[in-house]
Amino acid sequence: MTRTAKIAGAVGALALAAVAVPAGVSFAGTDRTSAAPAPDTRPATTQEESFLGGVPQVPAALQPPAGNELHAVLKARGVQVYECKRGTWQPLEPAASLTGVTMSPVKKVTAVHFRGPAWVSDQDGSMVQGIDPITTPAPDPANVPQVLYKATANRGGGLFGAVTYIQRIDPHGGAAPSTSCGGNDPVAVPYRAVYRFFTKK
């Protein structure tokens, strides 16, 4: 074998060895780029404030009973749909997409909200339906009321599988039109709100 062939073979072996070594691995033991991130151990209240950009203002009448704790907080954006009945606009259904976080462990989550009222995770298929709404009027008549629902049905073991209560707070828009109506065409009114989901401690 010629000297040139030997050199080429050695270079090729080194190239193969370099490809086989995963990125971020250090033979000296000083490279820490592959270390797992530390878990978020902040209290749930701090995590929620960070996500919402402040402390949520919740009326006392809408607090769930003792023994329930905050499980997830999601921001909703969508519409409240109304239908015309006897010359006035009556609620028909919501249609909204939600994005947020769970409290423990901290995880990004998404869901959809529709007639029921019901909320379904579009990540794991779990669902919760609400019943017996307790409402407090919104300060601005253009906003839908703030609400506390009791869970009446759950599905699955994911995001909504164990939810016991649902709050709707900080609404913007979504109130029924103040004008009279006629005909069969529904109307969709844009709205935003924060939904807080609770589970048993």
C-alpha positions as CSV (number, residue, x, y, z in Angstrom):
1,M,0.0,0.0,0.0
2,T,1.4,3.4,-0.9
3,R,1.9,6.2,1.6
4,T,-0.9,8.2,-0.1
5,A,-3.4,5.4,0.3
6,K,-2.5,5.0,4.0
7,I,-3.1,8.7,4.6
8,A,-6.4,8.6,2.7
9,G,-7.5,5.6,4.7
10,A,-6.7,7.2,8.0
11,V,-8.5,10.4,7.1
12,G,-11.6,8.3,6.1
13,A,-11.6,6.5,9.4
14,L,-11.4,9.8,11.3
15,A,-14.3,11.2,9.3
16,L,-16.4,8.1,10.0
17,A,-15.6,8.4,13.7
18,A,-16.5,12.0,13.7
19,V,-19.9,11.3,12.2
20,A,-20.6,8.5,14.7
21,V,-20.0,10.8,17.7
22,P,-23.3,12.6,18.6
23,A,-23.2,16.4,18.7
24,G,-22.8,17.9,22.2
25,V,-20.8,14.9,23.6
26,S,-17.5,15.8,25.3
27,F,-14.9,13.3,26.1
28,A,-13.5,15.7,28.7
29,G,-16.8,15.6,30.6
30,T,-17.1,19.4,30.6
31,D,-19.8,20.0,27.8
32,R,-23.2,20.4,29.4
33,T,-25.2,21.4,26.4
34,S,-27.2,18.2,26.4
35,A,-28.4,18.5,30.1
36,A,-32.1,18.4,30.6
37,P,-33.8,21.7,31.7
38,A,-34.6,22.1,35.3
39,P,-38.3,21.6,36.1
40,D,-40.4,24.7,36.8
41,T,-41.0,24.6,40.6
42,R,-42.6,28.0,40.9
43,P,-46.0,28.0,42.8
44,A,-49.1,27.7,40.6
45,T,-50.1,31.3,41.4
46,T,-46.8,32.6,40.0
47,Q,-47.0,30.5,36.9
48,E,-50.5,31.8,36.2
49,E,-49.5,35.4,36.8
50,S,-46.6,34.9,34.4
51,F,-48.9,33.5,31.7
52,L,-51.6,36.1,32.1
53,G,-49.3,39.0,32.7
54,G,-50.8,39.8,36.1
55,V,-53.0,38.7,38.9
56,P,-56.5,37.5,37.7
57,Q,-59.4,39.4,39.2
58,V,-62.1,36.8,40.2
59,P,-65.3,37.9,41.9
60,A,-65.9,36.1,45.2
61,A,-69.2,34.7,44.0
62,L,-67.3,32.8,41.2
63,Q,-64.8,31.0,43.5
64,P,-65.2,27.1,43.4
65,P,-65.9,25.4,46.7
66,A,-63.0,24.5,49.1
67,G,-61.1,21.4,48.1
68,N,-60.7,22.4,44.4
69,E,-57.4,23.7,43.1
70,L,-56.3,25.4,39.9
71,H,-55.4,22.9,37.2
72,A,-55.1,24.9,34.0
73,V,-55.5,28.4,32.6
74,L,-56.3,29.1,28.9
75,K,-57.0,32.2,26.9
76,A,-59.9,32.0,24.5
77,R,-60.5,33.8,21.2
78,G,-63.6,33.2,19.1
79,V,-67.3,34.2,18.8
80,Q,-70.5,34.0,20.7
81,V,-73.3,33.0,18.3
82,Y,-76.8,34.3,18.8
83,E,-80.1,33.4,17.1
84,C,-83.3,35.5,16.8
85,K,-86.2,34.5,18.9
86,R,-89.3,36.6,19.4
87,G,-87.6,39.7,18.2
88,T,-84.5,39.4,20.5
89,W,-81.1,37.9,20.2
90,Q,-80.7,34.7,22.3
91,P,-77.5,32.7,23.0
92,L,-77.0,29.8,20.6
93,E,-73.4,28.6,21.1
94,P,-69.8,29.6,21.5
95,A,-67.1,28.8,19.1
96,A,-63.5,29.5,20.3
97,S,-60.0,28.2,20.2
98,L,-58.0,28.2,23.5
99,T,-54.3,28.2,24.3
100,G,-52.8,28.0,27.7
101,V,-50.8,26.1,30.3
102,T,-51.3,23.5,33.0
103,M,-50.1,24.2,36.5
104,S,-48.4,20.9,37.5
105,P,-46.6,19.9,35.5
106,V,-46.2,23.1,33.6
107,K,-47.2,22.2,30.0
108,K,-48.5,24.2,27.0
109,V,-52.0,23.0,26.0
110,T,-54.7,23.9,23.4
111,A,-58.4,23.2,23.2
112,V,-61.7,24.1,21.5
113,H,-64.9,25.4,23.1
114,F,-68.4,24.9,21.6
115,R,-72.0,24.2,22.4
116,G,-72.8,22.4,25.7
117,P,-71.0,24.4,26.9
118,A,-68.1,22.0,26.3
119,W,-64.3,22.1,26.1
120,V,-62.3,19.5,24.3
121,S,-58.5,19.1,24.2
122,D,-57.3,18.9,20.6
123,Q,-54.2,17.2,21.9
124,D,-55.6,14.3,23.9
125,G,-59.3,14.2,23.2
126,S,-60.4,14.7,26.8
127,M,-63.6,16.7,27.3
128,V,-65.6,18.5,30.1
129,Q,-69.1,19.9,29.9
130,G,-70.4,22.6,32.2
131,I,-73.8,23.1,34.0
132,D,-75.5,25.3,36.6
133,P,-73.8,28.6,35.6
134,I,-73.3,31.3,38.3
135,T,-72.8,34.6,36.6
136,T,-71.8,38.1,37.6
137,P,-72.4,41.0,35.2
138,A,-69.5,42.4,33.3
139,P,-68.7,46.1,34.0
140,D,-69.0,46.8,30.3
141,P,-72.4,45.8,28.7
142,A,-70.5,44.9,25.5
143,N,-68.9,42.0,27.3
144,V,-70.4,38.6,28.1
145,P,-70.8,37.9,31.9
146,Q,-68.2,36.2,34.0
147,V,-69.2,32.7,34.9
148,L,-68.6,29.7,37.1
149,Y,-69.7,26.3,35.8
150,K,-69.9,23.0,37.6
151,A,-68.6,20.1,35.6
152,T,-71.4,17.7,34.7
153,A,-69.6,15.3,32.4
154,N,-66.0,14.4,31.7
155,R,-64.3,12.2,29.1
156,G,-60.8,10.7,29.0
157,G,-57.9,11.1,31.4
158,G,-56.1,14.0,29.8
159,L,-56.4,17.8,30.2
160,F,-60.1,17.9,31.1
161,G,-60.6,14.3,32.4
162,A,-60.8,15.3,36.1
163,V,-62.0,18.9,35.9
164,T,-64.6,19.8,38.5
165,Y,-65.3,23.6,37.9
166,I,-64.7,26.0,35.1
167,Q,-64.5,29.8,35.4
168,R,-64.8,32.4,32.6
169,I,-63.2,35.7,33.7
170,D,-61.9,38.9,32.0
171,P,-64.2,38.8,29.0
172,H,-63.9,41.3,26.2
173,G,-66.8,41.5,23.7
174,G,-69.3,38.7,22.9
175,A,-72.5,40.3,24.3
176,A,-75.7,40.0,22.2
177,P,-76.5,42.8,19.9
178,S,-78.7,45.5,21.5
179,T,-80.8,45.9,18.3
180,S,-84.0,44.0,17.6
181,C,-83.8,41.2,15.1
182,G,-85.8,39.3,12.5
183,G,-85.4,36.3,10.3
184,N,-83.4,33.1,10.8
185,D,-79.9,34.2,10.2
186,P,-77.6,33.9,13.3
187,V,-75.0,36.5,14.2
188,A,-71.5,35.9,15.5
189,V,-70.0,38.4,18.0
190,P,-66.2,38.3,18.5
191,Y,-65.0,37.8,22.1
192,R,-62.0,37.0,24.2
193,A,-61.8,35.6,27.7
194,V,-59.8,33.6,30.2
195,Y,-61.0,30.2,31.3
196,R,-59.6,28.6,34.5
197,F,-60.1,24.9,35.1
198,F,-60.1,23.3,38.6
199,T,-59.7,19.8,39.9
200,K,-60.0,18.1,43.3
201,K,-57.0,18.5,45.5
